[in-house]
Amino acid sequence: MAYIMVDVESDGPIPGDYSMISFGAVLVNESLNTSFYGQLKPVSEQYIPEALAVSGFTREETLQFDEPQKVMQDFAAWLKENCKDRPVFISDNNGFDWMFICWYFHHFTGANPFGHSSQNLGSLYKGLVKDTFQNFKHLRKTKHTHHPVDDATGNAEALLTLKKEYGLKIKW
């Protein structure tokens, strides 16, 4: 299985009514040198300025981004090229990131290469340390910048630390 760490930036809280602006994905392995970055044109006229501001882009800039169908087709091709079998979706906040990626895949390509499930890095860490009040974010090496590849890379670094320091078994 190939673990793919994903991070999403959006201009609102839910897909369809609002838009995924950009996302990053990193193939989790020792080198963390294989990534995907997509910038997507909005699918809705609605947006929340404060939510969009997190991404660092203006509405005018996002209107020049790539068509979502192309980006999702490119991402599906990237997954197929970089994963020998079914990829495993994992993120810091899979409740948020997953709903956007899943919706966009189904809406624009008709299928989600990740299947019907996702994993949450924070929950995994809490289980390993046996404390639901603990947070993994101190394990990141790459600064959290809200550029989705940076953020996915930092989270992948944390996952690799869990593998090394806590004996987490990850097959790749």
BAMIDO-30971 format. One record per atom (N, C-alpha, C): x, z, y; residue number from 1; residue in three letters. Coordinates in steps of 0.2 Angstrom, whole numbers, plus 5000, padded with zeros to 4 digits. Each point is the difference from the previous one (the first is absolute). Layout:
# BAMIDO-30971
   px   pz   py num residuo
    X    Z    Y NUM     ALA
...
//
This chain:
# BAMIDO-30971
   px   pz   py num residuo
 5004 5000 4994   1     MET
 4996 5000 5006   1     MET
 5004 5000 5006   1     MET
 4998 4997 5005   2     ALA
 5004 4999 5007   2     ALA
 4996 5004 5005   2     ALA
 5003 5006 5002   3     TYR
 4997 5003 5006   3     TYR
 5001 4997 5006   3     TYR
 4994 4999 5004   4     ILE
 5001 4997 5007   4     ILE
 4997 5005 5005   4     ILE
 5005 5002 5004   5     MET
 4998 5005 5005   5     MET
 4997 4996 5006   5     MET
 4994 5001 5003   6     VAL
 4997 4997 5005   6     VAL
 4998 5004 5006   6     VAL
 5000 4997 5006   7     ASP
 4998 5003 5006   7     ASP
 4996 4995 5004   7     ASP
 4995 5003 5003   8     VAL
 4995 4995 5004   8     VAL
 4999 5003 5007   8     VAL
 5000 4995 5004   9     GLU
 4998 5002 5007   9     GLU
 4994 4996 5002   9     GLU
 4995 5003 5003  10     SER
 4994 4997 5002  10     SER
 4997 5002 5007  10     SER
 4995 4996 5002  11     ASP
 4997 5002 5006  11     ASP
 4994 5004 5000  11     ASP
 4998 5003 4994  12     GLY
 4995 5004 4999  12     GLY
 4999 5003 4994  12     GLY
 4995 5004 4998  13     PRO
 5000 5004 4994  13     PRO
 4998 4997 4993  13     PRO
 4997 4994 5001  14     ILE
 4998 4997 4993  14     ILE
 5000 4992 5001  14     ILE
 5002 4997 4994  15     PRO
 5000 4993 5000  15     PRO
 4993 4997 5001  15     PRO
 5001 4994 5002  16     GLY
 4994 4996 5001  16     GLY
 4997 5001 5007  16     GLY
 4998 5006 5002  17     ASP
 4998 5002 5007  17     ASP
 5006 4999 5005  17     ASP
 5006 5002 4997  18     TYR
 5006 5000 5004  18     TYR
 5005 4996 4996  18     TYR
 5006 4999 5002  19     SER
 5005 4996 4997  19     SER
 5006 5003 4998  19     SER
 5003 4998 4995  20     MET
 5007 5002 4998  20     MET
 5005 4995 5004  20     MET
 5004 5003 5004  21     ILE
 5004 4997 5005  21     ILE
 5007 4998 4997  21     ILE
 5003 5004 4996  22     SER
 5006 4999 4996  22     SER
 5000 5004 4994  22     SER
 5005 4998 4995  23     PHE
 5001 5005 4995  23     PHE
 5007 4998 4997  23     PHE
 5003 5005 4997  24     GLY
 5006 4999 4997  24     GLY
 5000 5003 4993  24     GLY
 5004 4996 4995  25     ALA
 5000 5002 4993  25     ALA
 5008 5000 4998  25     ALA
 5002 5005 4996  26     VAL
 5007 5001 4998  26     VAL
 4999 5000 4992  26     VAL
 5004 4996 4997  27     LEU
 5001 5001 4993  27     LEU
 5004 5006 4999  27     LEU
 4998 5005 4996  28     VAL
 5003 5006 4999  28     VAL
 5005 4999 4994  28     VAL
 5007 5001 5002  29     ASN
 5005 4999 4995  29     ASN
 5006 5004 5004  29     ASN
 5006 5000 4997  30     GLU
 5005 5004 5003  30     GLU
 5003 4997 5006  30     GLU
 4999 4993 5001  31     SER
 5003 4997 5006  31     SER
 4995 5000 5006  31     SER
 4994 5000 4999  32     LEU
 4994 4999 5005  32     LEU
 5002 4994 5004  32     LEU
 5002 4995 4998  33     ASN
 5002 4994 5004  33     ASN
 4995 4994 4999  33     ASN
 4994 5001 4997  34     THR
 4995 4995 4999  34     THR
 4994 5002 5004  34     THR
 4998 4997 5005  35     SER
 4994 5002 5004  35     SER
 4996 4994 5002  35     SER
 4994 5001 5002  36     PHE
 4995 4995 5003  36     PHE
 4997 5003 5006  36     PHE
 5000 4996 5005  37     TYR
 4997 5002 5007  37     TYR
 4994 4995 5002  37     TYR
 4994 5002 5001  38     GLY
 4995 4995 5003  38     GLY
 4997 5003 5006  38     GLY
 4999 4995 5004  39     GLN
 4996 5001 5007  39     GLN
 4994 4996 4999  39     GLN
 4994 5003 5001  40     LEU
 4994 4996 4999  40     LEU
 4995 5000 5006  40     LEU
 4998 4994 5001  41     LYS
 4995 4999 5006  41     LYS
 4994 5004 4999  41     LYS
 4997 5003 5005  42     PRO
 4994 5004 4999  42     PRO
 4994 4997 4996  42     PRO
 4996 5003 4996  43     VAL
 4994 4998 4997  43     VAL
 4994 5002 5004  43     VAL
 5001 5004 5005  44     SER
 4994 5002 5003  44     SER
 5001 5000 5008  44     SER
 4995 5000 5004  45     GLU
 5000 5001 5007  45     GLU
 5001 5007 5002  45     GLU
 4998 5004 4995  46     GLN
 5001 5008 5002  46     GLN
 5007 5002 4999  46     GLN
 5002 5004 5004  47     TYR
 5006 5004 4999  47     TYR
 5000 5006 5005  47     TYR
 5004 5005 4997  48     ILE
 5001 5006 5004  48     ILE
 5007 5000 5003  48     ILE
 5000 5000 5007  49     PRO
 5007 4999 5003  49     PRO
 5005 5006 4998  49     PRO
 4998 5006 4999  50     GLU
 5005 5005 4998  50     GLU
 5002 4999 4993  50     GLU
 4996 4997 4996  51     ALA
 5002 4999 4993  51     ALA
 5005 4994 5000  51     ALA
 4999 4995 5004  52     LEU
 5004 4994 5001  52     LEU
 5007 5002 5003  52     LEU
 5000 5004 5005  53     ALA
 5006 5002 5003  53     ALA
 5005 5003 4995  53     ALA
 4998 5003 4995  54     VAL
 5004 5003 4995  54     VAL
 5005 4995 4997  54     VAL
 4997 4994 4999  55     SER
 5004 4994 4997  55     SER
 5005 4997 5005  55     SER
 4999 5002 5007  56     GLY
 5005 4997 5005  56     GLY
 4998 4993 5002  56     GLY
 4995 4997 4998  57     PHE
 4998 4994 5002  57     PHE
 4994 5000 5005  57     PHE
 4999 4995 5004  58     THR
 4994 4999 5004  58     THR
 4995 4996 4996  58     THR
 4994 5000 5002  59     ARG
 4995 4996 4997  59     ARG
 5002 4992 5001  59     ARG
 5002 4999 5006  60     GLU
 5002 4993 5001  60     GLU
 5006 4997 4995  60     GLU
 5004 5005 4999  61     GLU
 5006 4998 4995  61     GLU
 4997 4999 4993  61     GLU
 4995 5005 4998  62     THR
 4997 4999 4993  62     THR
 4996 4994 4999  62     THR
 4997 4997 5005  63     LEU
 4996 4994 5000  63     LEU
 5005 4994 4998  63     LEU
 5006 5001 5001  64     GLN
 5005 4995 4998  64     GLN
 5003 5000 4993  64     GLN
 4998 5006 4997  65     PHE
 5003 5001 4993  65     PHE
 4997 4995 4995  65     PHE
 5003 5000 4994  66     ASP
 4998 4995 4995  66     ASP
 4993 5002 4997  66     ASP
 4997 4994 4998  67     GLU
 4993 5001 4997  67     GLU
 5001 5005 4994  67     GLU
 4995 5004 4999  68     PRO
 5000 5005 4995  68     PRO
 5001 4997 4993  68     PRO
 4996 4994 4999  69     GLN
 5000 4997 4993  69     GLN
 5007 4998 4998  69     GLN
 5004 4997 5005  70     LYS
 5007 4998 4998  70     LYS
 5004 5006 4999  70     LYS
 5000 5005 5004  71     VAL
 5004 5006 4999  71     VAL
 4998 5003 4993  71     VAL
 4994 5001 4998  72     MET
 4998 5003 4994  72     MET
 5002 4996 4994  72     MET
 5000 4993 5001  73     GLN
 5002 4995 4994  73     GLN
 5008 5001 5000  73     GLN
 5003 5000 5005  74     ASP
 5008 5001 5000  74     ASP
 5002 5007 4997  74     ASP
 4996 5005 5001  75     PHE
 5001 5007 4997  75     PHE
 4999 4999 4993  75     PHE
 4995 4997 4998  76     ALA
 4998 5000 4993  76     ALA
 5006 4996 4996  76     ALA
 5003 4995 5003  77     ALA
 5005 4996 4998  77     ALA
 5007 5004 4999  77     ALA
 5001 5004 5005  78     TRP
 5006 5005 5001  78     TRP
 4999 5005 4994  78     TRP
 4994 5002 4999  79     LEU
 4999 5005 4994  79     LEU
 5002 4997 4994  79     LEU
 4997 4994 4999  80     LYS
 5001 4996 4993  80     LYS
 5008 4999 4999  80     LYS
 5003 4998 5006  81     GLU
 5007 4998 4999  81     GLU
 5004 5007 4999  81     GLU
 4998 5005 5002  82     ASN
 5005 5006 5000  82     ASN
 4997 5005 4995  82     ASN
 4995 4999 4996  83     CYS
 4997 5005 4995  83     CYS
 5000 4997 4994  83     CYS
 5003 5002 4995  84     LYS
 4999 4997 4993  84     LYS
 4993 5001 4997  84     LYS
 4997 5006 5001  85     ASP
 4993 5001 4998  85     ASP
 4996 5002 5006  85     ASP
 4995 5004 4998  86     ARG
 4995 5002 5006  86     ARG
 5004 5005 5005  86     ARG
 4999 4998 5006  87     PRO
 5003 5005 5005  87     PRO
 4996 5006 5001  87     PRO
 5003 5006 5001  88     VAL
 4997 5006 5001  88     VAL
 5000 5001 5008  88     VAL
 4995 5001 5003  89     PHE
 4999 5002 5007  89     PHE
 5001 5007 5001  89     PHE
 5004 5002 5005  90     ILE
 5002 5007 5002  90     ILE
 5001 5000 5007  90     ILE
 4997 5005 5003  91     SER
 5001 5001 5008  91     SER
 5000 5007 5002  91     SER
 5002 5002 5006  92     ASP
 4999 5006 5003  92     ASP
 4993 5002 5000  92     ASP
 4996 4996 5002  93     ASN
 4993 5001 5001  93     ASN
 4996 4995 4997  93     ASN
 4999 5000 4993  94     ASN
 4997 4995 4997  94     ASN
 4993 4999 5001  94     ASN
 4996 5005 5002  95     GLY
 4993 5000 5002  95     GLY
 4999 4994 5006  95     GLY
 5005 5000 5004  96     PHE
 5000 4996 5006  96     PHE
 5003 4993 4998  96     PHE
 5006 5000 4998  97     ASP
 5004 4994 4999  97     ASP
 4996 4996 4995  97     ASP
 4998 5003 4994  98     TRP
 4997 4997 4995  98     TRP
 4994 4996 5002  98     TRP
 4995 5003 5004  99     MET
 4994 4997 5001  99     MET
 5001 4993 5004  99     MET
 5005 5000 5004 100     PHE
 5002 4994 5004 100     PHE
 5002 4995 4996 100     PHE
 5006 5001 4996 101     ILE
 5003 4995 4995 101     ILE
 4995 4998 4995 101     ILE
 4996 5004 4997 102     CYS
 4995 4998 4995 102     CYS
 4995 4996 5003 102     CYS
 4997 5002 5006 103     TRP
 4995 4996 5003 103     TRP
 5002 4993 5002 103     TRP
 5006 5000 5003 104     TYR
 5003 4993 5002 104     TYR
 5002 4996 4994 104     TYR
 5002 5003 4995 105     PHE
 5002 4995 4994 105     PHE
 4993 4998 4997 105     PHE
 4995 5004 4999 106     HIS
 4994 4997 4997 106     HIS
 4996 4995 5005 106     HIS
 5000 5002 5006 107     HIS
 4997 4996 5005 107     HIS
 5003 4993 5001 107     HIS
 5007 5000 5000 108     PHE
 5004 4994 5002 108     PHE
 5003 4996 4994 108     PHE
 5000 5003 4994 109     THR
 5003 4997 4994 109     THR
 4996 5000 4994 109     THR
 4995 5005 5000 110     GLY
 4995 5000 4995 110     GLY
 5002 5005 4994 110     GLY
 5006 5003 5001 111     ALA
 5003 5005 4995 111     ALA
 5005 5004 5003 111     ALA
 5001 5006 4997 112     ASN
 5005 5005 5002 112     ASN
 5005 5000 4995 112     ASN
 5007 4998 5001 113     PRO
 5005 5000 4995 113     PRO
 5001 5007 4997 113     PRO
 4999 5005 5004 114     PHE
 5001 5007 4999 114     PHE
 4994 5003 4995 114     PHE
 4995 4996 4999 115     GLY
 4995 5003 4996 115     GLY
 4995 5004 5004 115     GLY
 4998 5006 4997 116     HIS
 4995 5004 5003 116     HIS
 5002 5007 5001 116     HIS
 5007 5001 5000 117     SER
 5002 5007 5001 117     SER
 5006 5000 5005 117     SER
 5001 5006 5003 118     SER
 5006 5001 5004 118     SER
 5003 5007 4999 118     SER
 5006 5001 5002 119     GLN
 5003 5007 4999 119     GLN
 5002 5003 5007 119     GLN
 5000 5006 5001 120     ASN
 5001 5004 5006 120     ASN
 5007 5003 5000 120     ASN
 5004 4999 5004 121     LEU
 5007 5003 5000 121     LEU
 4999 5007 5001 121     LEU
 4996 5002 5005 122     GLY
 5000 5007 5002 122     GLY
 4997 5004 4994 122     GLY
 4995 4998 4997 123     SER
 4997 5004 4994 123     SER
 5005 5000 4995 123     SER
 5004 4995 4998 124     LEU
 5005 5000 4995 124     LEU
 5005 5006 5002 124     LEU
 5002 5000 5006 125     TYR
 5005 5005 5002 125     TYR
 4997 5007 4999 125     TYR
 4994 5001 5002 126     LYS
 4997 5007 5000 126     LYS
 4999 5002 4993 126     LYS
 4999 4995 4995 127     GLY
 5000 5002 4993 127     GLY
 5007 5002 4997 127     GLY
 5005 4996 5002 128     LEU
 5006 5002 4998 128     LEU
 5003 5007 5002 128     LEU
 4998 5001 5006 129     VAL
 5003 5007 5003 129     VAL
 4995 5005 4999 129     VAL
 4994 4999 4997 130     LYS
 4995 5004 4998 130     LYS
 4997 5004 5006 130     LYS
 4999 4997 5006 131     ASP
 4998 5003 5006 131     ASP
 4996 4995 5004 131     ASP
 4994 5001 5001 132     THR
 4996 4995 5003 132     THR
 5000 5000 5008 132     THR
 5004 5005 5002 133     PHE
 5001 5000 5007 133     PHE
 5007 4997 5003 133     PHE
 5004 4998 4995 134     GLN
 5006 4997 5001 134     GLN
 5000 4993 5002 134     GLN
 5005 4997 5004 135     ASN
 5000 4993 5002 135     ASN
 5007 4997 4999 135     ASN
 4999 4994 4997 136     PHE
 5006 4996 4998 136     PHE
 5004 4997 5006 136     PHE
 4998 5000 5006 137     LYS
 5002 4996 5005 137     LYS
 5008 5001 5002 137     LYS
 5002 5006 4999 138     HIS
 5007 5002 5001 138     HIS
 5005 4996 4996 138     HIS
 4997 4997 4995 139     LEU
 5004 4996 4995 139     LEU
 5002 4993 5002 139     LEU
 4997 4998 5005 140     ARG
 5001 4993 5003 140     ARG
 5007 5000 5003 140     ARG
 5003 4994 5000 141     LYS
 5006 4999 5003 141     LYS
 4999 4996 5006 141     LYS
 4996 4994 4999 142     THR
 4999 4996 5005 142     THR
 4995 5003 5005 142     THR
 5001 4999 5006 143     LYS
 4996 5003 5005 143     LYS
 4993 4997 5000 143     LYS
 4995 5004 5001 144     HIS
 4993 4998 5000 144     HIS
 4998 4997 5007 144     HIS
 5000 4993 5000 145     THR
 4999 4997 5007 145     THR
 4993 4996 5001 145     THR
 4996 5000 4995 146     HIS
 4994 4997 5000 146     HIS
 5001 4992 4999 146     HIS
 5006 4998 4999 147     HIS
 5001 4993 4997 147     HIS
 4999 5001 4993 147     HIS
 4995 4996 4997 148     PRO
 4999 5002 4993 148     PRO
 5005 4999 4995 148     PRO
 5005 4996 5001 149     VAL
 5006 4999 4995 149     VAL
 5004 5007 5001 149     VAL
 5001 5002 5006 150     ASP
 5004 5006 5001 150     ASP
 4997 5006 4996 150     ASP
 4993 5000 5001 151     ASP
 4996 5006 4998 151     ASP
 5000 5000 4992 151     ASP
 4999 4994 4997 152     ALA
 5000 4999 4993 152     ALA
 5006 5001 4997 152     ALA
 5006 4998 5003 153     THR
 5007 5002 4998 153     THR
 5001 5007 5000 153     THR
 4998 5004 5005 154     GLY
 5001 5007 5000 154     GLY
 4996 5003 4995 154     GLY
 4994 4998 4998 155     ASN
 4996 5003 4995 155     ASN
 5003 4998 4993 155     ASN
 5003 4994 4999 156     ALA
 5003 4998 4994 156     ALA
 5006 5005 4999 156     ALA
 5004 5001 5005 157     GLU
 5006 5005 5000 157     GLU
 4998 5006 4997 157     GLU
 4994 5003 5003 158     ALA
 4998 5006 4998 158     ALA
 4998 5000 4992 158     ALA
 4997 4995 4998 159     LEU
 4998 4999 4993 159     LEU
 5006 5000 4996 159     LEU
 5006 4996 5002 160     LEU
 5006 5000 4996 160     LEU
 5003 5007 5000 160     LEU
 4999 5004 5005 161     THR
 5003 5007 5000 161     THR
 4996 5004 4995 161     THR
 4993 4999 4999 162     LEU
 4997 5004 4995 162     LEU
 5002 4998 4993 162     LEU
 5002 4994 4999 163     LYS
 5003 4997 4994 163     LYS
 5006 5004 4999 163     LYS
 5005 5000 5004 164     LYS
 5006 5003 5000 164     LYS
 5000 5008 4999 164     LYS
 4997 5003 5005 165     GLU
 5000 5007 5000 165     GLU
 4995 5004 4996 165     GLU
 4994 4997 4998 166     TYR
 4995 5003 4997 166     TYR
 4999 4997 4993 166     TYR
 5004 4995 4998 167     GLY
 5000 4997 4993 167     GLY
 4994 4996 4999 167     GLY
 4997 4998 5006 168     LEU
 4994 4995 4999 168     LEU
 5002 4994 4996 168     LEU
 4996 4998 4995 169     LYS
 5001 4994 4997 169     LYS
 4997 4994 5003 169     LYS
 5004 4995 5002 170     ILE
 4997 4994 5003 170     ILE
 5003 4995 4996 170     ILE
 4996 4995 4997 171     LYS
 5003 4995 4996 171     LYS
 5000 4993 5005 171     LYS
 5005 4997 4999 172     TRP
 5000 4993 5004 172     TRP
 5005 4995 4996 172     TRP
//
